[in-house]
Amino acid sequence: MKKSLFALAIAVALPLSAQAADKPLSYTYVEGNYQNYDHGVDGIGLRGSYEFGTSGVYGLGSYGWLGSDDETLDDDEIKAHELGLGYHHQVAPRTELLGEVAYRSAKTDNFRADGARVSGGVRTAFSDRFEGLAKVNYYDASDYSGDVTGTVGGQYKFNPMWGATAEAEFGNGDKLWMLGVRASF
């Protein structure tokens, strides 16, 4: 029974990994990551994206389980999520411009912040194995207004499906970095 399920999983994954090989930049993926924010906040997260056909439109989402040693948060567990839409447009064979808009929320037992993110940037495949990302983000939320940050990141692809990711976001004196493992389809 286990061998049959394993064989079925491989049979399903093979066509998906072949699709990923045909396209240097995939907007359909699932990623698990470690996140580290300023002020002693860190934890694990999941994020993903799904491209709707060949329209250039994709949905995106993330969920993070974070903890803090900051006394102002009373060692609360922080749950953060984001849900949004993006659009990408090819400007060269391996380079695309992208724009995103998303709803964001973070909450603890004693605090909640809701808001929005708007981002624009560029993503490029430098080779079959390495791609890079740079974007500018604008945040507006219940407890802060008009924050602008920059994001830089990259992915090293072990094969067409699996890759390791690294990303850093900085602005207004705050920093975030993430390390993850991504499955692209």
C-alpha positions, 0 to 999 in steps of 0.5 A: 500500500505504501509503495503504491502511494509513493509511486502515485505521488511520483507519477503526479509530481513528474509532470509538474516538475517538467512544467517547472523546467519549461518556465524559468520563473514559476509563480506556483509554489509552496515554501516553508521558512524560518523568519527572523525580525528585529526586536527578538521576534522569530519563528516559522512560516509557510507561504505560497503562490498560485498562477492562474493560467497564462494571464500573469495573475497569481494569488499569494498567501503566507502564515507565520507562527512567531514568538517574541522575547520582547517585554512589551509583547509579554512573550506572546505568540504572534500569528501573522498572515497575508493574502493577496494578488499579484501580476507579472509581465515579461520584459526579457526572456528571463526577466519579469516586472511584478506588482502585488497588493495584499491584506496583512494581519498580525495578532497576539492575545493582547494586540492586533494590527491589520493593514495592506501592502503594495509592492512593485519590483523585478524578478530575473533568472540569472541562470537555470539554477539561480534567480533574484528578486528586488522590490519596493513595498509600501505598508499602511496599517492600523498602527503605522502609516506610510512605511516604505521598505525594500526587499532583496532575495534569491533562490538556488534551484537544486532541480526544476522543482526544489530550491533554497530561498533567502530573502531580506527586507529592510526599511525604517530601521527594521529588518527581516530575513528569511531562509526557506525551502521551496517546491515550485510547480 
